[in-house]
């Protein structure tokens, strides 16, 4: 799935009947052939919909999961959006977090409601044009989320590894954000061409938004799946890991240089004061204006270092959550390509859980931002108090 609903088709058959078999044929067509092939008398019997074309207990679990994630993600991301938008701190990190929130809101307000309603109706009832448009926006949020994470990683890389380029940092960040939006739209636009509405050959009332009958060969379909996997996960993964590897190497080098410089500079003074006693420390001109200024500059440098490390920890945690949510899903996808027969034996519930875990990334991002931002926590408490007050007032009016 991810940026591509095609990936979801490979595993999550409850939401899309185009789950492909090794022959890239939809489940309902194979079911139709298995029911009628070699037995003409079957035409007189009543045909039943296959399980993946009915609302089942597993489908209900998916609906409940999507509804829960929708509430959590909507409240969390709206809180982040209001907090960052109203903040006086217009830093690049806040700007990136704002756009990451927009990407998560795309997933929350487009993908989750559409997936929930699609699970409930099972079939696609909105027509061919809506099928093509919805598939584009369905994938757009996931692409944008991946690329914004890449932008955040690159911004931290330039900030720490190349601090002298700070003058161009804001313009560079804006350009990277524009590239992220453009690349997301370009990557998701093919969905409008590939996806279309097909009607069941037996149950004429059953239609579905699928990719079936578009790819001329299984090789073409596999190539498109690999493209989506690379564009939405593997390429961002390589960029992210490279950025943070270089960041940690830079931090390690600076720490080693600072430790060596400190030992060389203060080693002699430390031994000297140990010999002559603590009384001689009064000879240091700590009350002069120059010393105060030096102390203030050292304090400011220390605070800036702490702020930068705090930002680095937040962005690193955002990246880690992204990788933890999406890596299991793409690992299963890769396993399907390597050994399709064994992958088909995997429990569909496990496959569905991994996909829901990937989508839940939109729920975790606001929590990460809240852990590092006091303003977010304050505003979240206000929202909680307001909601509690409204429910209390409503219950009082109802009882009276």
VEXSE-430100 format. One record per residue (C-alpha): x, y, z; residue in one letter; residue number from 1. Coordinates in Angstrom, 3 decimals. Layout:
BEGIN
> X_Y_Z_a_NUM $
...
This chain:
BEGIN
> 0.000_0.000_0.000_x_1 $
> 1.883_2.897_1.377_x_2 $
> 2.086_5.528_-1.261_x_3 $
> 0.688_2.886_-3.535_x_4 $
> -2.643_1.225_-3.013_x_5 $
> -1.195_-1.438_-5.252_x_6 $
> 0.970_-2.600_-2.350_x_7 $
> -2.107_-2.938_-0.176_x_8 $
> -3.721_-5.038_-2.891_x_9 $
> -1.041_-7.664_-2.399_x_10 $
> -2.080_-8.357_1.186_x_11 $
> -5.167_-6.505_2.458_x_12 $
> -7.860_-8.233_0.438_x_13 $
> -10.666_-7.102_2.748_x_14 $
> -10.461_-3.550_1.468_x_15 $
> -9.698_-4.283_-2.166_x_16 $
> -10.647_-7.433_-4.062_x_17 $
> -7.794_-6.954_-6.476_x_18 $
> -5.457_-8.909_-4.205_x_19 $
> -3.230_-10.432_-6.805_x_20 $
> -2.463_-14.134_-7.136_x_21 $
> 0.712_-15.354_-8.831_x_22 $
> -1.153_-14.949_-12.128_x_23 $
> -2.091_-11.338_-11.174_x_24 $
> -5.800_-12.151_-11.386_x_25 $
> -8.381_-10.885_-8.848_x_26 $
> -9.765_-13.202_-6.210_x_27 $
> -13.346_-12.888_-7.399_x_28 $
> -12.467_-14.039_-10.938_x_29 $
> -10.604_-17.102_-9.690_x_30 $
> -13.511_-17.871_-7.365_x_31 $
> -15.879_-17.575_-10.305_x_32 $
> -13.833_-20.044_-12.372_x_33 $
> -13.412_-22.495_-9.508_x_34 $
> -17.159_-22.461_-8.938_x_35 $
> -18.235_-23.017_-12.539_x_36 $
> -15.328_-24.666_-14.386_x_37 $
> -16.081_-28.236_-15.496_x_38 $
> -19.538_-28.305_-13.950_x_39 $
> -22.332_-26.825_-15.994_x_40 $
> -24.912_-27.792_-13.393_x_41 $
> -23.411_-25.176_-11.091_x_42 $
> -25.230_-22.542_-13.107_x_43 $
> -28.472_-23.654_-11.512_x_44 $
> -27.142_-23.346_-7.992_x_45 $
> -27.149_-20.214_-5.933_x_46 $
> -23.745_-18.550_-5.918_x_47 $
> -22.396_-16.978_-2.762_x_48 $
> -19.963_-14.107_-2.458_x_49 $
> -16.440_-15.155_-1.447_x_50 $
> -15.283_-14.118_2.001_x_51 $
> -13.167_-11.220_0.759_x_52 $
> -16.298_-9.713_-0.812_x_53 $
> -18.373_-9.795_2.389_x_54 $
> -18.381_-7.839_5.651_x_55 $
> -16.763_-10.248_8.111_x_56 $
> -15.589_-10.219_11.713_x_57 $
> -12.066_-9.320_10.603_x_58 $
> -13.475_-6.424_8.605_x_59 $
> -15.258_-5.163_11.718_x_60 $
> -11.990_-5.236_13.664_x_61 $
> -10.330_-3.173_10.931_x_62 $
> -13.187_-0.650_10.994_x_63 $
> -12.892_-0.238_14.776_x_64 $
> -9.115_0.158_14.500_x_65 $
> -9.393_2.830_11.800_x_66 $
> -12.060_4.730_13.756_x_67 $
> -9.906_4.731_16.879_x_68 $
> -6.827_5.866_14.972_x_69 $
> -8.867_8.569_13.250_x_70 $
> -9.914_10.122_16.573_x_71 $
> -6.413_9.936_18.074_x_72 $
> -4.667_11.242_14.954_x_73 $
> -7.198_14.019_14.343_x_74 $
> -7.056_15.392_17.900_x_75 $
> -3.272_15.099_18.102_x_76 $
> -2.462_16.603_14.717_x_77 $
> -4.973_19.441_15.064_x_78 $
> -3.412_20.287_18.426_x_79 $
> 0.053_20.341_16.849_x_80 $
> -1.240_22.423_13.938_x_81 $
> -2.781_25.045_16.238_x_82 $
> 0.274_25.056_18.519_x_83 $
> 2.853_25.479_15.757_x_84 $
> 0.737_27.943_13.760_x_85 $
> 0.222_30.167_16.796_x_86 $
> 3.782_29.889_18.052_x_87 $
> 6.129_32.862_17.908_x_88 $
> 9.006_30.521_17.200_x_89 $
> 9.259_30.458_13.392_x_90 $
> 12.224_28.101_13.287_x_91 $
> 12.890_25.731_10.420_x_92 $
> 12.157_22.748_12.632_x_93 $
> 8.729_24.122_13.493_x_94 $
> 8.093_24.773_9.806_x_95 $
> 9.001_21.165_8.983_x_96 $
> 6.847_19.861_11.834_x_97 $
> 3.964_21.955_10.503_x_98 $
> 4.227_20.343_7.071_x_99 $
> 4.640_16.883_8.601_x_100 $
> 1.385_17.552_10.445_x_101 $
> -0.260_18.495_7.141_x_102 $
> 0.905_15.179_5.681_x_103 $
> -0.458_13.290_8.690_x_104 $
> -3.773_15.149_8.333_x_105 $
> -3.940_13.970_4.712_x_106 $
> -3.647_10.413_5.987_x_107 $
> -6.086_11.094_8.823_x_108 $
> -8.793_12.990_6.942_x_109 $
> -8.534_11.264_3.543_x_110 $
> -7.157_7.761_3.913_x_111 $
> -8.723_6.692_7.223_x_112 $
> -12.343_7.777_6.479_x_113 $
> -12.129_6.355_2.961_x_114 $
> -10.661_3.079_4.192_x_115 $
> -13.309_2.835_6.920_x_116 $
> -16.216_3.412_4.538_x_117 $
> -14.638_1.058_1.985_x_118 $
> -14.422_-1.688_4.605_x_119 $
> -18.085_-1.141_5.506_x_120 $
> -19.441_-1.156_1.947_x_121 $
> -16.818_-3.698_0.752_x_122 $
> -17.584_-2.775_-2.860_x_123 $
> -16.744_0.574_-4.498_x_124 $
> -19.897_2.662_-4.894_x_125 $
> -18.554_6.113_-5.800_x_126 $
> -17.943_5.671_-9.528_x_127 $
> -14.883_5.566_-11.751_x_128 $
> -13.890_9.252_-11.504_x_129 $
> -14.014_9.216_-7.699_x_130 $
> -11.998_5.987_-7.744_x_131 $
> -9.170_7.623_-9.670_x_132 $
> -9.174_10.873_-7.668_x_133 $
> -9.404_9.161_-4.277_x_134 $
> -6.529_6.828_-5.082_x_135 $
> -4.281_9.815_-5.831_x_136 $
> -4.998_11.544_-2.509_x_137 $
> -4.959_8.187_-0.733_x_138 $
> -1.330_7.754_-1.753_x_139 $
> -0.334_11.438_-1.587_x_140 $
> -0.370_11.628_2.207_x_141 $
> 2.003_8.684_2.601_x_142 $
> 4.442_9.981_0.004_x_143 $
> 4.396_13.441_1.565_x_144 $
> 4.975_12.062_5.056_x_145 $
> 8.035_10.128_3.860_x_146 $
> 9.503_13.074_1.996_x_147 $
> 8.942_15.533_4.858_x_148 $
> 10.859_13.145_7.121_x_149 $
> 13.656_13.283_4.545_x_150 $
> 13.530_17.104_4.588_x_151 $
> 13.785_17.116_8.391_x_152 $
> 16.797_14.799_8.253_x_153 $
> 18.537_16.917_5.609_x_154 $
> 17.850_20.094_7.578_x_155 $
> 19.443_18.594_10.693_x_156 $
> 22.373_17.399_8.589_x_157 $
> 23.122_20.877_7.216_x_158 $
> 22.551_22.478_10.621_x_159 $
> 25.066_20.284_12.449_x_160 $
> 27.547_19.102_9.824_x_161 $
> 27.661_22.370_7.831_x_162 $
> 26.753_25.111_10.359_x_163 $
> 28.422_27.852_8.287_x_164 $
> 25.624_27.575_5.705_x_165 $
> 23.114_28.897_8.231_x_166 $
> 22.485_32.018_6.120_x_167 $
> 20.916_29.938_3.355_x_168 $
> 19.197_27.495_5.698_x_169 $
> 15.692_28.987_5.575_x_170 $
> 15.584_29.293_1.783_x_171 $
> 17.059_25.815_1.431_x_172 $
> 14.398_24.395_3.735_x_173 $
> 11.593_26.052_1.745_x_174 $
> 13.005_24.704_-1.517_x_175 $
> 13.222_21.188_-0.072_x_176 $
> 9.607_21.410_1.096_x_177 $
> 8.466_22.463_-2.373_x_178 $
> 10.407_19.558_-3.861_x_179 $
> 8.752_17.206_-1.345_x_180 $
> 5.250_18.337_-2.332_x_181 $
> 6.043_18.165_-6.048_x_182 $
> 7.638_14.720_-5.797_x_183 $
> 4.680_13.460_-3.740_x_184 $
> 2.184_14.581_-6.363_x_185 $
> 4.238_13.174_-9.251_x_186 $
> 4.655_9.836_-7.462_x_187 $
> 0.965_9.502_-6.592_x_188 $
> -0.499_10.770_-9.887_x_189 $
> -0.088_7.408_-11.733_x_190 $
> -2.745_6.045_-9.378_x_191 $
> -5.351_8.000_-11.354_x_192 $
> -4.343_6.126_-14.506_x_193 $
> -3.833_2.650_-13.076_x_194 $
> -6.900_2.403_-10.853_x_195 $
> -10.369_2.065_-12.372_x_196 $
> -13.724_0.485_-11.602_x_197 $
> -14.399_-3.120_-12.622_x_198 $
> -17.690_-5.010_-12.359_x_199 $
> -17.938_-8.598_-11.146_x_200 $
> -18.712_-10.960_-14.058_x_201 $
> -21.323_-12.860_-12.043_x_202 $
> -22.579_-10.369_-9.475_x_203 $
> -23.244_-7.432_-11.749_x_204 $
> -24.197_-5.215_-8.825_x_205 $
> -20.713_-5.648_-7.281_x_206 $
> -18.118_-3.144_-8.528_x_207 $
> -14.635_-2.466_-7.207_x_208 $
> -11.832_0.077_-7.620_x_209 $
> -8.938_-2.103_-8.781_x_210 $
> -5.777_-2.256_-10.895_x_211 $
> -6.902_-5.416_-12.661_x_212 $
> -6.636_-5.439_-16.495_x_213 $
> -4.246_-2.477_-16.585_x_214 $
> -0.791_-4.067_-16.529_x_215 $
> -0.077_-6.088_-19.694_x_216 $
> 2.193_-8.570_-17.871_x_217 $
> 3.046_-9.485_-14.263_x_218 $
> 6.509_-8.027_-14.867_x_219 $
> 5.037_-4.571_-15.488_x_220 $
> 3.019_-4.821_-12.303_x_221 $
> 6.059_-5.921_-10.293_x_222 $
> 8.075_-3.029_-11.715_x_223 $
> 5.436_-0.562_-10.568_x_224 $
> 5.315_-2.118_-7.098_x_225 $
> 9.100_-1.900_-6.809_x_226 $
> 8.992_1.735_-7.910_x_227 $
> 6.515_2.551_-5.148_x_228 $
> 8.548_0.653_-2.576_x_229 $
> 11.729_2.493_-3.554_x_230 $
> 10.058_5.905_-3.805_x_231 $
> 8.171_5.797_-0.545_x_232 $
> 10.481_3.757_1.685_x_233 $
> 13.873_2.572_0.417_x_234 $
> 15.092_5.884_-1.013_x_235 $
> 13.979_7.898_2.057_x_236 $
> 15.525_5.204_4.253_x_237 $
> 18.920_5.535_2.552_x_238 $
> 18.868_9.344_2.773_x_239 $
> 17.749_9.322_6.412_x_240 $
> 20.340_6.789_7.560_x_241 $
> 23.104_8.595_5.660_x_242 $
> 22.187_11.958_7.209_x_243 $
> 22.103_10.709_10.782_x_244 $
> 25.247_8.634_10.342_x_245 $
> 27.129_11.754_9.223_x_246 $
> 25.540_13.737_12.055_x_247 $
> 26.713_11.286_14.708_x_248 $
> 30.185_11.156_13.171_x_249 $
> 30.346_14.959_13.316_x_250 $
> 29.164_15.026_16.928_x_251 $
> 31.715_12.365_17.878_x_252 $
> 34.521_14.312_16.212_x_253 $
> 33.502_17.552_17.918_x_254 $
> 33.267_15.830_21.273_x_255 $
> 36.746_14.327_20.842_x_256 $
> 38.234_17.667_19.770_x_257 $
> 36.545_19.501_22.635_x_258 $
> 37.776_16.951_25.141_x_259 $
> 41.332_17.148_23.808_x_260 $
> 41.300_20.961_23.696_x_261 $
> 39.904_21.162_27.208_x_262 $
> 42.619_18.846_28.515_x_263 $
> 45.364_20.870_26.843_x_264 $
> 44.001_24.252_27.931_x_265 $
> 43.017_23.550_31.494_x_266 $
> 45.368_20.721_32.397_x_267 $
> 48.178_23.036_33.553_x_268 $
> 45.830_25.379_35.480_x_269 $
> 44.150_22.438_37.147_x_270 $
> 47.459_21.053_38.412_x_271 $
> 48.590_24.547_39.471_x_272 $
> 45.504_25.252_41.606_x_273 $
> 45.684_21.853_43.178_x_274 $
> 49.210_22.658_44.392_x_275 $
> 48.665_26.172_45.701_x_276 $
> 45.243_25.532_47.216_x_277 $
> 41.758_26.834_46.735_x_278 $
> 42.593_30.218_48.273_x_279 $
> 44.430_31.294_45.173_x_280 $
> 41.247_31.024_43.128_x_281 $
> 40.327_34.444_44.544_x_282 $
> 43.066_35.900_42.316_x_283 $
> 40.898_35.209_39.276_x_284 $
> 39.129_38.401_38.109_x_285 $
> 35.665_36.867_38.111_x_286 $
> 33.975_40.162_38.933_x_287 $
> 35.249_42.097_35.961_x_288 $
> 32.917_43.027_33.123_x_289 $
> 35.042_41.096_30.663_x_290 $
> 34.730_37.942_32.740_x_291 $
> 30.969_38.432_33.029_x_292 $
> 30.692_38.786_29.268_x_293 $
> 32.838_35.699_28.780_x_294 $
> 30.691_33.789_31.250_x_295 $
> 27.500_34.923_29.499_x_296 $
> 28.880_33.877_26.116_x_297 $
> 29.850_30.461_27.462_x_298 $
> 26.398_30.078_29.017_x_299 $
> 24.711_31.108_25.773_x_300 $
> 26.821_28.651_23.786_x_301 $
> 25.938_25.907_26.223_x_302 $
> 22.214_26.711_26.007_x_303 $
> 22.343_26.762_22.216_x_304 $
> 24.050_23.405_22.261_x_305 $
> 21.334_22.014_24.527_x_306 $
> 18.603_23.418_22.268_x_307 $
> 20.221_21.896_19.197_x_308 $
> 20.577_18.520_20.888_x_309 $
> 16.943_18.653_22.021_x_310 $
> 15.845_19.319_18.448_x_311 $
> 18.072_16.512_17.200_x_312 $
> 16.540_14.085_19.688_x_313 $
> 13.011_15.050_18.607_x_314 $
> 13.736_14.651_14.902_x_315 $
> 15.591_11.393_15.502_x_316 $
> 12.592_10.046_17.409_x_317 $
> 10.255_11.089_14.574_x_318 $
> 12.453_9.214_12.121_x_319 $
> 12.627_6.171_14.405_x_320 $
> 8.834_6.039_14.722_x_321 $
> 8.515_6.257_10.944_x_322 $
> 10.937_3.365_10.447_x_323 $
> 9.400_1.225_13.198_x_324 $
> 5.910_1.655_11.768_x_325 $
> 6.728_1.008_8.129_x_326 $
> 9.652_-1.445_8.182_x_327 $
> 7.606_-4.551_9.177_x_328 $
> 5.121_-3.902_6.373_x_329 $
> 7.791_-3.546_3.711_x_330 $
> 9.644_-6.544_5.115_x_331 $
> 6.533_-8.640_4.486_x_332 $
> 6.240_-7.109_1.033_x_333 $
> 9.837_-8.057_0.233_x_334 $
> 9.184_-11.553_1.582_x_335 $
> 6.240_-11.806_-0.811_x_336 $
> 8.503_-10.983_-3.750_x_337 $
> 11.230_-13.419_-2.663_x_338 $
> 9.008_-16.366_-1.734_x_339 $
> 5.451_-15.799_-2.910_x_340 $
> 4.228_-19.310_-2.039_x_341 $
> 5.322_-19.058_1.606_x_342 $
> 4.064_-15.474_1.889_x_343 $
> 0.603_-16.600_0.795_x_344 $
> 0.513_-18.951_3.799_x_345 $
> 0.936_-16.066_6.238_x_346 $
> -2.140_-15.360_8.342_x_347 $
> -4.150_-12.487_6.773_x_348 $
> -4.683_-11.084_10.269_x_349 $
> -0.933_-10.581_10.633_x_350 $
> -0.779_-8.877_7.265_x_351 $
> -3.670_-6.602_8.164_x_352 $
> -2.129_-5.765_11.545_x_353 $
> 1.170_-4.750_9.940_x_354 $
> -0.654_-2.473_7.533_x_355 $
> -2.645_-0.854_10.361_x_356 $
> 0.636_-0.426_12.270_x_357 $
> 2.101_1.414_9.287_x_358 $
> -0.899_3.743_9.064_x_359 $
> -0.704_4.427_12.815_x_360 $
> 2.434_6.485_12.177_x_361 $
> 0.109_9.483_11.835_x_362 $
> -0.982_8.934_15.461_x_363 $
> 2.527_8.832_16.941_x_364 $
> 3.998_11.977_15.367_x_365 $
> 1.923_14.406_17.520_x_366 $
> 2.911_12.498_20.656_x_367 $
> 6.598_12.834_19.793_x_368 $
> 6.230_16.568_19.214_x_369 $
> 4.340_16.914_22.498_x_370 $
> 7.106_15.187_24.443_x_371 $
> 9.562_17.943_23.490_x_372 $
> 7.254_20.988_23.506_x_373 $
> 5.823_22.514_26.674_x_374 $
> 3.378_24.664_24.672_x_375 $
> 1.828_21.552_23.157_x_376 $
> 1.324_19.997_26.589_x_377 $
> -0.301_23.181_27.918_x_378 $
> -2.644_23.441_24.946_x_379 $
> -3.508_19.747_25.128_x_380 $
> -4.473_20.183_28.785_x_381 $
> -6.707_23.118_27.834_x_382 $
> -8.405_21.018_25.170_x_383 $
> -8.903_18.185_27.650_x_384 $
> -10.397_20.574_30.222_x_385 $
> -12.666_22.111_27.574_x_386 $
> -13.908_18.723_26.364_x_387 $
> -14.444_17.550_29.938_x_388 $
> -16.370_20.737_30.733_x_389 $
> -18.565_20.353_27.642_x_390 $
> -19.382_16.718_28.428_x_391 $
> -20.077_17.549_32.079_x_392 $
> -22.394_20.398_31.108_x_393 $
> -24.157_18.227_28.530_x_394 $
> -24.704_15.411_31.027_x_395 $
> -26.051_17.897_33.586_x_396 $
> -28.561_19.282_31.093_x_397 $
> -29.632_15.764_30.119_x_398 $
> -30.259_14.640_33.707_x_399 $
> -32.266_17.761_34.545_x_400 $
